[in-house]
Amino acid sequence: MGIEGTAFGSITIDGETYEHDVVIRLSGEVVKRKKKLSKKYYGTSHLLSKDEAKFVFERGCVPAVEQARCMRIALRPTVIAVEEAFV
């Protein structure tokens, strides 16, 4: 799994360019983000609704959540998210 590049409105992962927001699953699967789940509550997709958080959450991350005793989901501009992922 490798994020190869970003540009305004797109991200390239493993040679495939996506022109929509994505969620990268623990398995490495890339799926389209379900922004409508948040937009219907807040009128914007800049905030994460409980419904979208349920879509993003995976059972495989439970041990990390239990260890930290909390879970934080941070939505970041693509360029910042890519930089933070490789720190």
N, CA, C and O atoms as a MOPAC input file, in Angstrom:
PM7 MOZYME 1SCF
protein

 N      0.87200 1    -1.18000 1     0.00000 1
 C      0.00000 1     0.00000 1     0.00000 1
 C      0.90000 1     1.21800 1     0.00000 1
 O      1.72800 1     1.39000 1     0.89400 1
 N      0.73700 1     2.04900 1    -0.98900 1
 C      1.52800 1     3.26100 1    -1.04500 1
 C      0.74900 1     4.42000 1    -1.63000 1
 O      0.10200 1     4.29500 1    -2.67000 1
 N      0.82100 1     5.55300 1    -0.94200 1
 C      0.22500 1     6.78400 1    -1.46500 1
 C      1.31600 1     7.43500 1    -2.29000 1
 O      2.33700 1     7.87300 1    -1.76000 1
 N      1.09300 1     7.49400 1    -3.58200 1
 C      2.12600 1     7.95000 1    -4.50800 1
 C      2.06500 1     9.42900 1    -4.81700 1
 O      3.06800 1    10.02500 1    -5.21100 1
 N      0.89900 1    10.02800 1    -4.64200 1
 C      0.81900 1    11.44400 1    -4.94400 1
 C     -0.55600 1    12.00100 1    -4.65500 1
 O     -1.54400 1    11.27300 1    -4.55800 1
 N     -0.58800 1    13.31300 1    -4.52100 1
 C     -1.85000 1    14.00700 1    -4.29900 1
 C     -1.87100 1    15.27000 1    -5.14400 1
 O     -0.83100 1    15.84200 1    -5.46900 1
 N     -3.04800 1    15.67800 1    -5.48000 1
 C     -3.27200 1    16.94700 1    -6.16200 1
 C     -4.64300 1    17.41400 1    -5.71200 1
 O     -5.39600 1    16.64900 1    -5.10900 1
 N     -4.96900 1    18.64800 1    -5.99600 1
 C     -6.27500 1    19.14100 1    -5.58600 1
 C     -7.35900 1    18.26300 1    -6.19800 1
 O     -7.47200 1    18.17500 1    -7.42000 1
 N     -8.14600 1    17.62100 1    -5.36100 1
 C     -9.25400 1    16.80700 1    -5.83800 1
 C     -8.91100 1    15.38400 1    -6.20500 1
 O     -9.77200 1    14.66000 1    -6.70400 1
 N     -7.66400 1    14.95200 1    -5.97400 1
 C     -7.33300 1    13.56300 1    -6.30800 1
 C     -6.19400 1    13.04200 1    -5.43200 1
 O     -5.40900 1    13.80200 1    -4.86400 1
 N     -6.14000 1    11.71600 1    -5.35200 1
 C     -5.06800 1    11.02800 1    -4.63500 1
 C     -4.73500 1     9.77700 1    -5.43200 1
 O     -5.63500 1     9.11400 1    -5.94700 1
 N     -3.45100 1     9.44600 1    -5.53900 1
 C     -3.01700 1     8.25200 1    -6.25300 1
 C     -2.46600 1     7.25300 1    -5.24000 1
 O     -1.52500 1     7.54300 1    -4.50100 1
 N     -3.07800 1     6.06700 1    -5.22600 1
 C     -2.70000 1     5.00200 1    -4.29700 1
 C     -2.44100 1     3.74900 1    -5.11700 1
 O     -3.30900 1     3.29000 1    -5.86000 1
 N     -1.23500 1     3.19900 1    -4.97700 1
 C     -0.85200 1     1.98500 1    -5.70700 1
 C     -1.15900 1     2.07700 1    -7.19700 1
 O     -1.66900 1     1.12700 1    -7.79100 1
 N     -0.84900 1     3.21200 1    -7.79200 1
 C     -1.00800 1     3.38000 1    -9.23200 1
 C     -2.39900 1     3.74800 1    -9.69800 1
 O     -2.59800 1     4.00900 1   -10.88500 1
 N     -3.36700 1     3.77700 1    -8.79800 1
 C     -4.73600 1     4.13300 1    -9.18100 1
 C     -5.08100 1     5.51300 1    -8.63400 1
 O     -4.88300 1     5.78400 1    -7.44900 1
 N     -5.59500 1     6.38000 1    -9.49200 1
 C     -5.96700 1     7.73400 1    -9.08900 1
 C     -7.45600 1     7.78800 1    -8.76500 1
 O     -8.29800 1     7.34300 1    -9.54600 1
 N     -7.75800 1     8.34200 1    -7.59500 1
 C     -9.13700 1     8.49900 1    -7.13600 1
 C     -9.46300 1     9.98400 1    -7.12400 1
 O     -8.67800 1    10.79100 1    -6.62700 1
 N    -10.60900 1    10.34500 1    -7.66400 1
 C    -11.03100 1    11.74600 1    -7.69800 1
 C    -12.18900 1    11.98100 1    -6.73500 1
 O    -13.06200 1    12.81200 1    -6.98400 1
 N    -12.18200 1    11.24100 1    -5.63900 1
 C    -13.18000 1    11.39300 1    -4.57600 1
 C    -12.49700 1    11.04300 1    -3.26100 1
 O    -11.41200 1    10.46200 1    -3.25700 1
 N    -13.12700 1    11.39500 1    -2.15200 1
 C    -12.58100 1    11.06300 1    -0.84400 1
 C    -12.58500 1     9.55300 1    -0.66400 1
 O    -13.49900 1     8.86800 1    -1.12100 1
 N    -11.56000 1     9.04100 1     0.00300 1
 C    -11.44200 1     7.60300 1     0.19300 1
 C    -11.21400 1     7.26700 1     1.66700 1
 O    -10.78200 1     8.10100 1     2.46300 1
 N    -11.51900 1     6.02500 1     1.99200 1
 C    -11.17200 1     5.42900 1     3.28100 1
 C    -10.26400 1     4.25400 1     2.94500 1
 O    -10.59700 1     3.43300 1     2.09000 1
 N     -9.11900 1     4.17100 1     3.61400 1
 C     -8.22200 1     3.03900 1     3.41800 1
 C     -8.46000 1     2.08500 1     4.58500 1
 O     -8.16900 1     2.41000 1     5.73600 1
 N     -8.99000 1     0.91100 1     4.27500 1
 C     -9.30500 1    -0.09100 1     5.28600 1
 C     -8.02500 1    -0.71600 1     5.84600 1
 O     -6.96400 1    -0.62300 1     5.23000 1
 N     -8.12800 1    -1.34700 1     7.00600 1
 C     -6.97600 1    -2.01900 1     7.61100 1
 C     -6.37800 1    -3.05400 1     6.67500 1
 O     -5.17200 1    -3.29900 1     6.71100 1
 N     -7.20500 1    -3.66300 1     5.84200 1
 C     -6.75300 1    -4.67400 1     4.88600 1
 C     -5.99100 1    -4.06800 1     3.70900 1
 O     -5.36000 1    -4.78600 1     2.93400 1
 N     -6.05500 1    -2.73800 1     3.58000 1
 C     -5.45100 1    -2.05400 1     2.43900 1
 C     -6.45900 1    -1.74300 1     1.34500 1
 O     -6.13700 1    -1.04600 1     0.38300 1
 N     -7.68100 1    -2.25500 1     1.48600 1
 C     -8.72500 1    -1.96800 1     0.50700 1
 C     -9.05700 1    -0.48100 1     0.54200 1
 O     -9.17400 1     0.10900 1     1.61600 1
 N     -9.20700 1     0.11900 1    -0.62800 1
 C     -9.56400 1     1.52700 1    -0.74400 1
 C    -11.02700 1     1.60000 1    -1.14800 1
 O    -11.43100 1     1.04100 1    -2.16800 1
 N    -11.82500 1     2.30200 1    -0.33000 1
 C    -13.24900 1     2.44200 1    -0.63000 1
 C    -13.63000 1     3.91700 1    -0.63400 1
 O    -12.98300 1     4.74300 1     0.01100 1
 N    -14.67700 1     4.22700 1    -1.36000 1
 C    -15.16700 1     5.60900 1    -1.42700 1
 C    -15.74300 1     6.01500 1    -0.07200 1
 O    -16.48400 1     5.25500 1     0.55200 1
 N    -15.39600 1     7.21100 1     0.37100 1
 C    -15.94700 1     7.73500 1     1.61600 1
 C    -17.43500 1     8.02900 1     1.42200 1
 O    -17.83700 1     8.55400 1     0.38400 1
 N    -18.24600 1     7.69100 1     2.41900 1
 C    -19.69100 1     7.92900 1     2.35700 1
 C    -20.01600 1     9.27800 1     3.00200 1
 O    -20.57200 1     9.33600 1     4.09900 1
 N    -19.66000 1    10.35900 1     2.30500 1
 C    -19.84200 1    11.71300 1     2.83400 1
 C    -21.30200 1    12.06000 1     3.08200 1
 O    -21.60400 1    12.87500 1     3.95400 1
 N    -22.20800 1    11.45300 1     2.32900 1
 C    -23.62600 1    11.77900 1     2.49700 1
 C    -24.12700 1    11.44100 1     3.89900 1
 O    -25.08600 1    12.04700 1     4.37700 1
 N    -23.48300 1    10.47400 1     4.56100 1
 C    -23.88600 1    10.11100 1     5.91700 1
 C    -23.70500 1    11.28100 1     6.88400 1
 O    -24.48400 1    11.43200 1     7.82500 1
 N    -22.69800 1    12.09600 1     6.66100 1
 C    -22.46500 1    13.26700 1     7.51100 1
 C    -23.20300 1    14.48800 1     6.98500 1
 O    -23.72700 1    15.28500 1     7.76300 1
 N    -23.24400 1    14.63300 1     5.66800 1
 C    -23.85400 1    15.81900 1     5.06400 1
 C    -25.33700 1    15.94100 1     5.40100 1
 O    -25.85300 1    17.05000 1     5.53700 1
 N    -26.03300 1    14.79200 1     5.53800 1
 C    -27.46500 1    14.85300 1     5.83000 1
 C    -27.73600 1    15.41400 1     7.22500 1
 O    -28.80800 1    15.96600 1     7.47000 1
 N    -26.77200 1    15.27800 1     8.14200 1
 C    -26.94800 1    15.80900 1     9.49100 1
 C    -26.45900 1    17.24500 1     9.63800 1
 O    -27.10200 1    18.07100 1    10.28700 1
 N    -25.31200 1    17.52900 1     9.02400 1
 C    -24.64600 1    18.80600 1     9.24900 1
 C    -24.69500 1    19.76800 1     8.06800 1
 O    -24.35000 1    20.94100 1     8.20600 1
 N    -25.11800 1    19.27900 1     6.91600 1
 C    -25.13000 1    20.13700 1     5.73900 1
 C    -23.75100 1    20.29100 1     5.11700 1
 O    -23.58800 1    21.01600 1     4.13500 1
 N    -22.77700 1    19.62500 1     5.67300 1
 C    -21.40200 1    19.64500 1     5.16700 1
 C    -20.76900 1    18.29900 1     5.47100 1
 O    -21.20700 1    17.59800 1     6.38300 1
 N    -19.75200 1    17.93600 1     4.72400 1
 C    -19.03100 1    16.69700 1     5.01200 1
 C    -17.75100 1    16.98300 1     5.78600 1
 O    -16.91300 1    16.09800 1     5.95500 1
 N    -17.60000 1    18.21800 1     6.25600 1
 C    -16.40600 1    18.57300 1     7.01600 1
 C    -16.47400 1    18.08500 1     8.46000 1
 O    -15.46900 1    18.08800 1     9.17000 1
 N    -17.65900 1    17.66800 1     8.88700 1
 C    -17.84000 1    17.08500 1    10.21200 1
 C    -18.22800 1    15.62700 1    10.04100 1
 O    -18.87800 1    15.26800 1     9.06000 1
 N    -17.83600 1    14.78500 1    10.98400 1
 C    -18.10300 1    13.36000 1    10.88500 1
 C    -19.29900 1    12.98500 1    11.75000 1
 O    -19.27800 1    13.19900 1    12.96200 1
 N    -20.33400 1    12.43100 1    11.14200 1
 C    -21.52700 1    12.00900 1    11.88300 1
 C    -21.29200 1    10.63900 1    12.51800 1
 O    -20.35400 1     9.93000 1    12.15500 1
 N    -22.13700 1    10.28300 1    13.44800 1
 C    -22.06500 1     8.96900 1    14.08000 1
 C    -22.24700 1     7.86700 1    13.03100 1
 O    -21.57800 1     6.83600 1    13.09700 1
 N    -23.14400 1     8.07800 1    12.06900 1
 C    -23.35900 1     7.08400 1    11.01800 1
 C    -22.10100 1     6.86300 1    10.17900 1
 O    -21.76000 1     5.72700 1     9.85000 1
 N    -21.41200 1     7.95600 1     9.83500 1
 C    -20.19000 1     7.80200 1     9.04500 1
 C    -19.08100 1     7.18600 1     9.88700 1
 O    -18.28900 1     6.39200 1     9.37900 1
 N    -19.01400 1     7.53900 1    11.15800 1
 C    -18.00800 1     6.94500 1    12.04500 1
 C    -18.19800 1     5.42700 1    12.11500 1
 O    -17.22200 1     4.67800 1    12.14900 1
 N    -19.44800 1     4.97900 1    12.13700 1
 C    -19.72600 1     3.53600 1    12.13600 1
 C    -19.23200 1     2.89400 1    10.84200 1
 O    -18.74100 1     1.76600 1    10.86400 1
 N    -19.35600 1     3.59800 1     9.71200 1
 C    -18.86700 1     3.08000 1     8.43700 1
 C    -17.33900 1     2.99400 1     8.44200 1
 O    -16.77100 1     2.03900 1     7.91000 1
 N    -16.67700 1     3.97500 1     9.03300 1
 C    -15.21700 1     4.02800 1     9.04000 1
 C    -14.63600 1     3.00700 1    10.02400 1
 O    -13.60900 1     2.39100 1     9.73600 1
 N    -15.27900 1     2.82300 1    11.17500 1
 C    -14.77700 1     1.95100 1    12.22300 1
 C    -14.68000 1     0.50500 1    11.75200 1
 O    -15.53600 1     0.02100 1    11.01200 1
 N    -13.62500 1    -0.17600 1    12.19100 1
 C    -13.45800 1    -1.58900 1    11.87900 1
 C    -13.10800 1    -2.33900 1    13.15600 1
 O    -12.41000 1    -1.81100 1    14.02100 1
 N    -13.58700 1    -3.55100 1    13.27000 1
 C    -13.30700 1    -4.35400 1    14.44800 1
 C    -11.81700 1    -4.59000 1    14.65200 1
 O    -11.37800 1    -4.73300 1    15.79300 1
 N    -11.04500 1    -4.63400 1    13.60900 1
 C     -9.60800 1    -4.86800 1    13.72000 1
 C     -8.86500 1    -3.79700 1    14.49000 1
 O     -7.73100 1    -4.01800 1    14.91500 1
 N     -9.47600 1    -2.64800 1    14.67600 1
 C     -8.79000 1    -1.57300 1    15.39500 1
 C     -9.19900 1    -1.52000 1    16.86400 1
 O     -8.71700 1    -0.65700 1    17.59600 1
 N    -10.07700 1    -2.42200 1    17.31500 1
 C    -10.53600 1    -2.41500 1    18.70400 1
 C     -9.38200 1    -2.49300 1    19.69800 1
 O     -9.37500 1    -1.71400 1    20.65100 1
 N     -8.39400 1    -3.39600 1    19.53300 1
 C     -7.31400 1    -3.44400 1    20.52800 1
 C     -6.59200 1    -2.11000 1    20.69400 1
 O     -6.24800 1    -1.72600 1    21.81200 1
 N     -6.36000 1    -1.40400 1    19.59100 1
 C     -5.70700 1    -0.10000 1    19.68200 1
 C     -6.59600 1     0.90100 1    20.40500 1
 O     -6.11100 1     1.71800 1    21.18800 1
 N     -7.89100 1     0.83800 1    20.14400 1
 C     -8.82800 1     1.74600 1    20.80200 1
 C     -8.86900 1     1.44700 1    22.29500 1
 O     -8.82900 1     2.36600 1    23.11200 1
 N     -8.95000 1     0.15800 1    22.65900 1
 C     -8.98400 1    -0.21500 1    24.07000 1
 C     -7.69500 1     0.20200 1    24.76800 1
 O     -7.71900 1     0.64200 1    25.91700 1
 N     -6.58000 1     0.06200 1    24.07800 1
 C     -5.29400 1     0.42300 1    24.65000 1
 C     -5.23200 1     1.93000 1    24.92300 1
 O     -4.76600 1     2.35400 1    25.98000 1
 N     -5.69400 1     2.71800 1    23.98300 1
 C     -5.64200 1     4.16700 1    24.12800 1
 C     -6.80900 1     4.70600 1    24.95500 1
 O     -6.76600 1     5.84200 1    25.42600 1
 N     -7.84300 1     3.89600 1    25.12900 1
 C     -9.06000 1     4.25800 1    25.86000 1
 C     -9.88000 1     5.34100 1    25.16900 1
 O    -10.81800 1     5.88000 1    25.75700 1
 N     -9.53800 1     5.65700 1    23.94300 1
 C    -10.33800 1     6.60000 1    23.17000 1
 C    -10.01100 1     6.40700 1    21.70300 1
 O     -9.01800 1     5.77100 1    21.34900 1
 N    -10.84500 1     6.95600 1    20.87300 1
 C    -10.59700 1     6.88300 1    19.44100 1
 C    -10.78900 1     8.27100 1    18.86300 1
 O    -11.77300 1     8.94400 1    19.16900 1
 N     -9.88300 1     8.69200 1    18.05400 1
 C     -9.98900 1     9.98600 1    17.38900 1
 C     -9.92700 1     9.76000 1    15.89200 1
 O     -9.01300 1     9.11200 1    15.38200 1
 N    -10.89800 1    10.29400 1    15.20700 1
 C    -10.90000 1    10.27100 1    13.75300 1
 C    -10.66800 1    11.70100 1    13.31300 1
 O    -11.43400 1    12.60000 1    13.66000 1
 N     -9.62600 1    11.90600 1    12.56000 1
 C     -9.28500 1    13.25800 1    12.13700 1
 C     -9.41200 1    13.36700 1    10.61900 1
 O     -8.78300 1    12.60900 1     9.88100 1
 N    -10.21200 1    14.29600 1    10.16900 1
 C    -10.30800 1    14.58200 1     8.74600 1
 C     -9.29900 1    15.67400 1     8.44300 1
 O     -9.31800 1    16.73600 1     9.06500 1
 N     -8.43800 1    15.41800 1     7.50900 1
 C     -7.38200 1    16.35000 1     7.16400 1
 C     -7.36500 1    16.57400 1     5.65500 1
 O     -7.78500 1    15.71000 1     4.88600 1
 N     -6.87500 1    17.74700 1     5.23800 1
 C     -6.62600 1    17.91400 1     3.80500 1
 C     -5.66300 1    16.81100 1     3.35700 1
 O     -4.78300 1    16.40800 1     4.11800 1
 N     -5.82400 1    16.33700 1     2.15500 1
 C     -5.05100 1    15.19100 1     1.67100 1
 C     -3.55600 1    15.35000 1     1.88600 1
 O     -2.90300 1    14.42800 1     2.37400 1
 N     -3.00500 1    16.49500 1     1.53300 1
 C     -1.55700 1    16.69100 1     1.64700 1
 C     -1.08900 1    16.50400 1     3.09900 1
 O     -0.06100 1    15.87300 1     3.34300 1
 N     -1.83500 1    17.04600 1     4.04600 1
 C     -1.47400 1    16.91900 1     5.46600 1
 C     -1.65600 1    15.47500 1     5.93400 1
 O     -0.81800 1    14.96000 1     6.67600 1
 N     -2.72800 1    14.82200 1     5.51600 1
 C     -2.96900 1    13.43200 1     5.90900 1
 C     -1.84400 1    12.52400 1     5.42600 1
 O     -1.40400 1    11.63800 1     6.15900 1
 N     -1.37700 1    12.73800 1     4.20100 1
 C     -0.29400 1    11.92800 1     3.66800 1
 C      0.98100 1    12.18100 1     4.45300 1
 O      1.69700 1    11.23400 1     4.77900 1
 N      1.28200 1    13.42800 1     4.76400 1
 C      2.48700 1    13.74200 1     5.55200 1
 C      2.41000 1    13.09600 1     6.92000 1
 O      3.39000 1    12.50400 1     7.37300 1
 N      1.25900 1    13.19400 1     7.59700 1
 C      1.10300 1    12.61800 1     8.93000 1
 C      1.19400 1    11.09700 1     8.90200 1
 O      1.67800 1    10.49300 1     9.85900 1
 N      0.73500 1    10.47000 1     7.82100 1
 C      0.76600 1     9.00600 1     7.72700 1
 C      2.18700 1     8.46600 1     7.67900 1
 O      2.42500 1     7.31800 1     8.05300 1
 N      3.11500 1     9.26200 1     7.23400 1
 C      4.49800 1     8.79600 1     7.07700 1
 C      5.45000 1     9.38600 1     8.10700 1
 O      6.66500 1     9.37000 1     7.90700 1
 N      4.91200 1     9.90800 1     9.20800 1
 C      5.76600 1    10.45500 1    10.26600 1
 C      6.07500 1     9.37600 1    11.25300 1
 O      6.78300 1     9.61700 1    12.23000 1

